[in-house]
């Protein structure tokens, strides 16, 4: 599946490459209007203008099982009066994959899905073209030599998001495991947001969904079989449930 972002009427996409992590291309509307996932395949679609994905692409994970109730609850919460949501849980519990699979399952609810990985600060995350490339506001055209210049550029890109996106733009911010002074101003935009985090922010008044270990017996056995890849013998399922 092609991955990228479309803002200001252009499409930016990245495709895997053996020698490099990604190959970047910038395509303007006269060459390409949009893409839509159809039965797992990305197909041209001219019925809308803003539709694409950022790295990692929203591909189907054949080892993903269960979590149906969590996916439906994420949908319900994001379509409430508050379209900002923190997925909170311990490391390795499956928050990132859950957010990715939500984007895949409900992709037709959104015009644009943007994936960010939080590494240092929200300011740096918004500034870098790795996650957010806006035509006319590319890094190479900016003065980023001073903290003041970087802050000005950050607000240019953030304000662009706020002015040109609505609730049908979904931002997924992965690994948001820090307290960041820019959090509230990012949340003031009309776009929908999913954060994955190890830090609970419910006490701060933010909408949160706690992600717990899987406990559905059928899902646990199904997940085991994804990796075991041999038929279970009679009684094996009961033994496995005792182990789980």
Rosetta silent file (secondary structure, phi, psi, omega in degrees, C-alpha in Angstrom):
SEQUENCE: XXXXXXXXXXXXXXXXXXXXXXXXXXXXXXXXXXXXXXXXXXXXXXXXXXXXXXXXXXXXXXXXXXXXXXXXXXXXXXXXXXXXXXXXXXXXXXXXXXXXXXXXXXXXXXXXXXXXXXXXXXXXXXXXXXXXXXXXXXXXXXXXXXXXXXXXXXXXXXXXXXXXXXXXXXXXXXXXXXXXXXXXXXXXXXXXXXXXXXXXXXXXXXXXXXXXXXXXXXXXXXXXXXXXXXXXXXXXXXXXXXXX
SCORE:     score description
SCORE:     0.000 S_00000001
   1 L     0.000  138.798  177.474    0.000    0.000    0.000 S_00000001
   2 L   -71.233  144.178  179.211    1.237    3.457   -0.800 S_00000001
   3 E  -125.799  143.289 -178.955    1.900    5.630    2.216 S_00000001
   4 E   171.777 -169.389  176.419    1.966    9.395    2.383 S_00000001
   5 E  -135.879  148.444  178.381    0.065   12.532    3.235 S_00000001
   6 L  -125.071  113.476  176.960   -2.065   14.836    1.159 S_00000001
   7 L  -138.750  145.616  178.140   -2.381   18.468    2.150 S_00000001
   8 L    61.310   32.303  173.098   -2.922   21.559    0.047 S_00000001
   9 L    77.525   18.934  175.771   -3.980   19.465   -2.936 S_00000001
  10 E  -129.635  165.896 -179.026   -0.881   17.331   -3.357 S_00000001
  11 E  -122.892  127.010  176.575    0.074   13.804   -2.515 S_00000001
  12 E  -114.186  127.131 -178.155    3.309   12.812   -0.833 S_00000001
  13 E  -139.579  158.001 -178.800    4.033    9.138   -0.661 S_00000001
  14 E  -129.214  139.708  176.958    6.732    6.718    0.355 S_00000001
  15 E  -127.860  147.951 -179.247    7.368    3.190   -0.866 S_00000001
  16 L   -61.147  150.062  178.350    9.768    0.578    0.567 S_00000001
  17 L  -146.267  138.082 -175.224   13.168    0.234   -1.020 S_00000001
  18 L   -66.106  -36.887 -177.158   15.870   -2.330   -0.296 S_00000001
  19 L   -82.227  -31.443 -177.692   18.725    0.166   -0.333 S_00000001
  20 L  -125.541  160.501  178.582   16.915    2.963    1.523 S_00000001
  21 L   -64.025  -41.819  179.199   14.217    3.057    4.142 S_00000001
  22 L  -147.488  157.831  169.510   11.894    4.960    1.825 S_00000001
  23 E  -115.556  126.210 -174.339   11.747    6.559   -1.575 S_00000001
  24 E  -101.791  141.447  176.565    9.901    9.878   -1.529 S_00000001
  25 E  -138.648  146.472  179.064    7.866   11.329   -4.373 S_00000001
  26 E  -118.110  114.845 -176.241    5.852   14.511   -4.683 S_00000001
  27 E  -117.574  132.537 -177.720    2.862   14.270   -7.012 S_00000001
  28 E   -95.590  161.405 -171.264    0.597   17.181   -7.880 S_00000001
  29 L   -57.043  -30.744 -178.813   -3.176   16.933   -8.468 S_00000001
  30 L   -66.782  -18.870  178.529   -2.952   17.128  -12.260 S_00000001
  31 L   -98.003  -30.447 -173.692   -1.091   13.803  -12.184 S_00000001
  32 L  -155.648  132.340 -177.612   -2.918   12.071   -9.350 S_00000001
  33 L   -96.212  -47.510 -177.907   -6.045   12.886   -7.380 S_00000001
  34 L  -175.554  174.134  177.853   -6.180   10.343   -4.582 S_00000001
  35 E  -130.462  147.931  175.978   -6.008    6.753   -3.455 S_00000001
  36 E  -137.341  137.245  178.993   -8.526    4.497   -1.805 S_00000001
  37 E   -77.186  124.124  179.286   -7.955    1.056   -0.322 S_00000001
  38 E  -127.396  110.935 -179.481  -10.099   -1.521   -2.119 S_00000001
  39 L    52.900   42.070  176.252   -9.927   -5.109   -0.873 S_00000001
  40 L    83.718   -1.794 -179.499   -6.447   -4.541    0.473 S_00000001
  41 E  -115.636  137.421  179.106   -5.183   -2.903   -2.720 S_00000001
  42 E   -83.154  121.307 -176.515   -4.587    0.804   -3.152 S_00000001
  43 E  -121.812  149.455  175.920   -6.508    2.032   -6.197 S_00000001
  44 E   -60.789  143.035  179.926   -6.802    5.496   -7.809 S_00000001
  45 L  -144.569  122.592 -178.144   -9.876    7.357   -6.655 S_00000001
  46 L  -104.087   11.241 -178.423  -11.047   10.714   -8.019 S_00000001
  47 L   -84.395  -10.574  177.904  -14.056   11.089   -5.732 S_00000001
  48 L  -147.345  167.113 -172.090  -12.042   12.901   -3.077 S_00000001
  49 L  -108.172  -33.037 -174.151   -8.953   15.036   -2.830 S_00000001
  50 L  -115.224  103.091 -178.740   -7.363   14.307    0.531 S_00000001
  51 L  -160.555  116.577  175.844   -6.650   10.665    1.216 S_00000001
  52 L  -174.124 -173.908 -175.292   -3.411    8.922    2.062 S_00000001
  53 L  -139.260  152.037  174.186   -1.307    7.341    4.750 S_00000001
  54 L  -107.088  166.400  178.156    1.975    7.957    6.478 S_00000001
  55 L   -63.027  137.274   -3.011    4.609    5.468    7.552 S_00000001
  56 L   -79.877  144.784 -178.280    3.950    2.844    8.784 S_00000001
  57 L   -61.529  153.150 -177.593    1.387    2.025    6.097 S_00000001
  58 L   -85.882   69.628  179.994   -1.953    0.696    7.268 S_00000001
  59 L   -92.775  153.242 -179.700   -1.448   -2.824    5.991 S_00000001
  60 L   -71.551  127.150  177.343   -3.328   -5.798    7.302 S_00000001
  61 L   -92.620  110.854 -175.311   -1.373   -7.683    9.959 S_00000001
  62 L   -67.650  -14.670  178.401   -2.181  -11.356    9.446 S_00000001
  63 L   -93.590   -0.491 -179.038   -1.147  -12.100   13.044 S_00000001
  64 L   -81.007  125.542  177.748   -3.611   -9.604   14.525 S_00000001
  65 L  -136.175  156.374  173.746   -6.520  -11.271   16.309 S_00000001
  66 L    70.692 -155.749  178.710   -9.185  -10.164   18.768 S_00000001
  67 L    63.625   20.251 -178.350   -9.489   -6.675   20.250 S_00000001
  68 H   -62.364  -41.532 -178.438  -12.873   -6.218   18.549 S_00000001
  69 H   -66.369  -38.118  178.340  -14.412   -4.556   21.588 S_00000001
  70 H   -65.818  -42.245  178.600  -11.454   -2.153   21.916 S_00000001
  71 H   -61.076  -43.317  179.315  -11.646   -1.194   18.225 S_00000001
  72 H   -68.666  -33.250  178.635  -15.350   -0.477   18.502 S_00000001
  73 H   -71.406  -37.098  175.046  -14.827    1.498   21.706 S_00000001
  74 H   -59.754  -44.498  178.807  -12.147    3.634   20.055 S_00000001
  75 H   -60.601  -45.707 -178.588  -14.609    4.370   17.271 S_00000001
  76 H   -61.754  -44.549 -177.556  -17.353    5.270   19.731 S_00000001
  77 H   -67.948  -40.538 -179.433  -15.127    7.591   21.745 S_00000001
  78 H   -70.312  -19.869  178.957  -13.668    9.359   18.717 S_00000001
  79 L  -103.415   18.369  172.842  -17.164    9.991   17.376 S_00000001
  80 L   -90.148 -165.874  178.268  -18.382   11.479   20.632 S_00000001
  81 L   -67.300  -19.203 -179.369  -18.209   15.178   21.497 S_00000001
  82 L  -116.231  109.666 -177.373  -14.476   14.708   22.160 S_00000001
  83 L   -98.301   28.880  174.340  -12.538   13.370   19.177 S_00000001
  84 E  -118.805  133.206 -173.515   -9.209   13.187   21.020 S_00000001
  85 E  -143.765  134.887  173.363   -8.213    9.894   22.681 S_00000001
  86 E  -103.278  122.385  171.407   -5.238    8.524   24.626 S_00000001
  87 E   -92.405  112.641 -172.608   -4.671    4.758   24.417 S_00000001
  88 E  -113.555  135.892  177.277   -2.857    3.983   27.658 S_00000001
  89 L  -179.046  169.880  179.935   -1.142    0.756   28.665 S_00000001
  90 L   -67.227  160.022  179.169    2.132   -0.894   29.554 S_00000001
  91 L   -60.979  134.359  178.126    4.867   -1.281   26.975 S_00000001
  92 L    84.329    4.053 -177.657    4.292   -4.153   24.553 S_00000001
  93 L   -75.733  -19.532  178.098    0.590   -4.504   25.345 S_00000001
  94 L   113.374   21.606 -177.677   -0.341   -3.752   21.719 S_00000001
  95 H   -65.190  -46.457 -177.102   -1.301   -0.054   21.704 S_00000001
  96 H   -64.166  -44.722  179.924    0.497    0.816   18.476 S_00000001
  97 H   -66.432  -35.466  177.303   -0.884   -2.155   16.596 S_00000001
  98 H   -63.701  -43.612  177.742   -4.364   -1.422   17.926 S_00000001
  99 H   -63.826  -40.878  179.140   -4.154    2.165   16.655 S_00000001
 100 H   -63.667  -43.901 -179.170   -2.870    0.932   13.300 S_00000001
 101 H   -70.780  -29.896  173.004   -5.657   -1.622   12.965 S_00000001
 102 H   -61.535  -47.856  178.720   -8.228    1.003   13.931 S_00000001
 103 H   -58.804  -37.302  179.168   -6.991    3.152   11.068 S_00000001
 104 H   -69.963  -46.485 -176.182   -7.232    0.185    8.722 S_00000001
 105 H   -66.675  -38.773 -173.990  -10.693   -0.928    9.820 S_00000001
 106 L  -111.480   26.652 -176.415  -12.239    2.540    9.783 S_00000001
 107 H   -59.617  -30.224 -179.229  -10.187    4.135    7.025 S_00000001
 108 H   -73.069   -7.544  175.861  -13.288    5.038    5.038 S_00000001
 109 H   -81.697  -10.731 -172.603  -14.368    7.302    7.895 S_00000001
 110 L  -126.480  147.165  173.235  -11.409    9.606    7.207 S_00000001
 111 L   -81.322  -38.207 -176.681  -10.117   11.637    4.297 S_00000001
 112 E  -140.178  137.033  175.317   -6.548   11.636    5.599 S_00000001
 113 E  -123.157  122.412 -178.521   -4.699    9.540    8.167 S_00000001
 114 E  -114.636  128.393  179.223   -1.335   10.817    9.414 S_00000001
 115 E  -106.515  125.187  176.923    1.023    8.647   11.454 S_00000001
 116 E  -119.166  146.289  169.946    3.578   10.329   13.731 S_00000001
 117 E  -113.361  120.104 -178.293    6.195    8.752   15.981 S_00000001
 118 L   -79.418  119.529 -178.639    6.976   10.863   19.051 S_00000001
 119 L  -115.165  -37.121 -176.063   10.737   10.923   19.608 S_00000001
 120 L  -136.401  -65.563  178.377   11.624   14.130   21.447 S_00000001
 121 L  -141.736  159.922  175.040    9.009   16.916   21.479 S_00000001
 122 H   -63.841  -34.407  178.548    5.735   17.714   19.732 S_00000001
 123 H   -61.274  -48.384  178.817    7.419   20.780   18.267 S_00000001
 124 H   -63.868  -37.451 -178.630   10.115   18.666   16.617 S_00000001
 125 H   -62.544  -42.990 -179.917    7.516   16.140   15.484 S_00000001
 126 H   -72.867  -37.511 -176.828    5.455   18.771   13.676 S_00000001
 127 H   -64.131  -43.059 -172.060    8.484   20.549   12.243 S_00000001
 128 L   -67.540  136.720  176.194   10.075   17.528   10.548 S_00000001
 129 L   -73.008  -11.161  177.967    9.016   16.742    6.991 S_00000001
 130 L   -58.701  -36.830 -178.040    9.470   13.063    7.803 S_00000001
 131 L  -106.464  -31.092 -175.648    5.983   13.034    9.315 S_00000001
 132 L  -139.839  103.675  179.406    4.332   16.160    7.963 S_00000001
 133 L  -110.239  118.063 -179.194    5.251   17.595    4.571 S_00000001
 134 L  -116.307  126.262 -178.119    3.178   20.585    3.473 S_00000001
 135 L   -58.818  124.551 -178.479    3.637   22.053    0.008 S_00000001
 136 L    95.610  -13.340  179.572    5.197   25.486    0.355 S_00000001
 137 L  -124.249   31.558 -179.159    6.317   24.870    3.927 S_00000001
 138 L   -65.941  150.842 -179.804    9.070   22.312    3.310 S_00000001
 139 H   -53.330  -42.395 -172.885   12.005   22.252    5.767 S_00000001
 140 H   -65.498  -16.347 -179.680   14.526   23.192    3.085 S_00000001
 141 H   -97.062    4.325 -172.487   12.769   26.518    2.490 S_00000001
 142 L  -112.152  154.815  170.386   12.804   27.549    6.162 S_00000001
 143 L   -91.407  109.118 -177.953   15.208   29.235    8.528 S_00000001
 144 L  -119.067   29.225 -172.740   15.556   26.738   11.367 S_00000001
 145 L   -84.798  -16.266 -178.838   18.820   28.026   12.803 S_00000001
 146 L  -129.007  156.613  176.496   17.438   29.499   16.036 S_00000001
 147 H   -57.278  -36.940 -179.907   14.873   28.368   18.629 S_00000001
 148 H   -65.953  -41.438  179.085   12.724   31.382   17.757 S_00000001
 149 H   -65.966  -39.914  178.820   12.769   30.520   14.050 S_00000001
 150 H   -64.502  -40.807  179.550   11.888   26.898   14.785 S_00000001
 151 H   -64.966  -41.764  178.109    8.989   27.961   16.991 S_00000001
 152 H   -60.934  -43.669  179.410    7.645   30.287   14.285 S_00000001
 153 H   -66.340  -39.161  176.945    7.847   27.495   11.722 S_00000001
 154 H   -57.317  -46.294 -178.780    6.170   25.073   14.123 S_00000001
 155 H   -68.155  -33.175  176.112    3.185   27.396   14.489 S_00000001
 156 H   -59.139  -47.775 -177.708    2.961   27.862   10.721 S_00000001
 157 H   -71.768  -40.794  179.339    2.555   24.111   10.198 S_00000001
 158 H   -64.337  -43.816  179.693    0.319   23.580   13.221 S_00000001
 159 H   -65.731  -32.143  175.488   -1.967   26.437   12.227 S_00000001
 160 H   -62.828  -43.981  176.927   -2.130   25.032    8.716 S_00000001
 161 H   -59.041  -46.012 -177.172   -3.390   21.753   10.141 S_00000001
 162 H   -64.307  -34.392 -175.805   -5.960   23.552   12.274 S_00000001
 163 H   -84.230  -27.024 -172.148   -7.221   25.645    9.347 S_00000001
 164 H  -112.021   -3.302 -179.462   -7.342   22.961    6.647 S_00000001
 165 L  -116.387  156.043  174.472   -8.332   19.792    8.535 S_00000001
 166 L  -131.166 -164.425 -176.111  -11.527   18.693   10.225 S_00000001
 167 L   -65.138  -13.906  178.449  -12.627   15.649   12.213 S_00000001
 168 L   -89.223   10.093  164.752  -12.186   13.497    9.110 S_00000001
 169 E  -104.689  126.095 -179.120   -8.430   13.945    9.389 S_00000001
 170 E  -111.658  122.269  172.502   -6.984   11.463   11.890 S_00000001
 171 E   -99.711  125.480  173.555   -3.608   12.028   13.538 S_00000001
 172 E  -110.795  115.771 -177.404   -2.099    8.934   15.189 S_00000001
 173 E  -110.521  107.231 -172.458    0.758    9.910   17.506 S_00000001
 174 E   -91.735  146.568  175.813    2.656    6.812   18.607 S_00000001
 175 L    61.311   43.237  179.028    4.870    6.445   21.694 S_00000001
 176 L   -84.091   71.059 -172.108    3.777    9.673   23.358 S_00000001
 177 L  -103.243   49.248 -179.527    5.522    8.712   26.586 S_00000001
 178 L  -156.286  160.849  170.573    6.350   12.138   27.966 S_00000001
 179 L   -88.991  123.377 -173.820    4.824   15.263   29.413 S_00000001
 180 L  -125.572  129.630 -176.452    4.966   17.860   26.638 S_00000001
 181 L   -66.907  -14.509 -179.231    4.165   21.548   27.014 S_00000001
 182 L   -91.915    0.653 -173.334    2.685   21.636   23.501 S_00000001
 183 H   -57.147  -52.035 -173.776    0.023   18.996   24.205 S_00000001
 184 H   -63.438  -41.368 -178.982   -2.905   21.295   24.854 S_00000001
 185 H   -69.695  -29.401  174.026   -2.342   23.541   21.843 S_00000001
 186 H   -67.459  -38.696 -177.874   -2.108   20.489   19.583 S_00000001
 187 H   -72.333   -9.614 -178.221   -5.401   19.202   20.982 S_00000001
 188 L   -78.452   -8.590  179.621   -7.155   22.476   20.141 S_00000001
 189 L   -75.628  160.771 -178.701   -7.375   21.573   16.436 S_00000001
 190 L   -77.331  -15.997 -178.480  -10.588   20.175   14.872 S_00000001
 191 L   -64.054  160.287  174.509   -8.868   17.001   13.608 S_00000001
 192 E   -85.930  147.321 -177.204   -9.266   13.655   15.378 S_00000001
 193 E  -138.508  134.437  167.391   -6.280   12.394   17.392 S_00000001
 194 E  -117.438  124.858  171.172   -5.181    9.047   18.829 S_00000001
 195 E  -104.878  138.851  165.344   -2.170    9.012   21.165 S_00000001
 196 E  -105.791  134.125 -172.284   -0.535    5.769   22.248 S_00000001
 197 E  -156.384  154.964  172.503    1.169    6.200   25.601 S_00000001
 198 L   -94.571   -7.418 -174.711    2.384    4.480   28.753 S_00000001
 199 L  -104.144  123.383  177.494    1.442    7.527   30.838 S_00000001
 200 L   -72.938  132.841  177.719   -2.115    7.928   32.109 S_00000001
 201 L  -121.028   14.452 -179.742   -3.525   11.400   31.510 S_00000001
 202 H   -62.205  -36.549 -179.868   -7.036   10.766   32.736 S_00000001
 203 H   -64.650  -21.695  178.972   -6.319   12.772   35.902 S_00000001
 204 H   -87.971    2.782  177.316   -5.565   15.768   33.672 S_00000001
 205 L    91.720    7.216  179.812   -9.045   15.590   32.188 S_00000001
 206 L   -87.500  148.037  178.449   -8.115   13.953   28.890 S_00000001
 207 L   -71.375  129.450 -172.412  -10.228   11.185   27.362 S_00000001
 208 E  -138.836  144.740  171.882   -8.473    7.864   27.858 S_00000001
 209 E  -123.962  118.167  179.839   -8.971    4.197   27.073 S_00000001
 210 E   -79.973  131.119  179.704   -6.894    1.749   29.124 S_00000001
 211 L  -103.279  121.395 -176.618   -5.558   -1.185   27.125 S_00000001
 212 L  -110.397  166.151  175.671   -5.265   -4.402   29.127 S_00000001
 213 L   -58.318  147.671  177.386   -3.860   -7.847   28.302 S_00000001
 214 L   -62.489  139.102 -179.559   -6.079   -9.980   26.109 S_00000001
 215 L  -133.373    2.712  177.139   -8.274  -12.262   28.181 S_00000001
 216 L   -77.109  119.187 -175.600  -10.702  -13.822   25.707 S_00000001
 217 H   -55.856  -42.107 -179.206   -9.852  -17.571   25.646 S_00000001
 218 H   -64.210  -40.222  179.400  -10.700  -17.976   21.967 S_00000001
 219 H   -67.392  -38.907 -179.691   -8.549  -14.998   20.999 S_00000001
 220 H   -64.493  -42.845  178.849   -5.613  -16.236   23.093 S_00000001
 221 H   -67.824  -40.025  178.447   -5.686  -19.656   21.479 S_00000001
 222 H   -61.927  -39.890  178.596   -6.086  -18.113   18.014 S_00000001
 223 H   -66.864  -40.366  177.112   -3.037  -15.922   18.638 S_00000001
 224 H   -59.876  -43.237 -177.569   -1.016  -18.931   19.819 S_00000001
 225 H   -68.348  -24.417  177.285   -1.929  -20.840   16.667 S_00000001
 226 H   -60.229  -30.669 -175.887   -0.754  -17.943   14.482 S_00000001
 227 H  -106.447  -28.171 -179.665    2.797  -18.755   15.603 S_00000001
 228 H   -72.939  -42.572  172.769    2.603  -22.439   16.494 S_00000001
 229 L    59.609   26.946  172.657    1.279  -23.345   13.021 S_00000001
 230 L  -130.692  151.769  179.171    0.482  -26.945   13.928 S_00000001
 231 L   -64.445  139.533  175.877   -2.904  -28.527   14.618 S_00000001
 232 L   -78.515  141.217  176.756   -3.767  -28.681   18.306 S_00000001
 233 L   -84.514  165.591  179.619   -4.358  -32.097   19.765 S_00000001
 234 L   -58.509  127.008  179.069   -7.379  -32.978   21.874 S_00000001
 235 L    91.229  -11.419 -179.343   -7.099  -31.278   25.248 S_00000001
 236 H   -62.899  -35.901 -176.730   -4.325  -28.911   24.185 S_00000001
 237 H   -63.918  -37.284  178.852   -6.636  -25.922   24.373 S_00000001
 238 H   -67.016  -38.332  178.603   -7.370  -26.606   28.059 S_00000001
 239 H   -65.851  -42.475 -179.993   -3.658  -26.873   28.825 S_00000001
 240 H   -62.188  -40.043  179.634   -2.981  -23.641   26.996 S_00000001
 241 H   -64.719  -33.574  175.795   -5.676  -21.811   28.930 S_00000001
 242 H   -66.897  -36.764  178.139   -4.049  -22.909   32.191 S_00000001
 243 H   -68.545  -44.080 -178.729   -0.732  -21.496   30.946 S_00000001
 244 L   -64.740    0.000    0.000   -2.316  -18.242   29.801 S_00000001
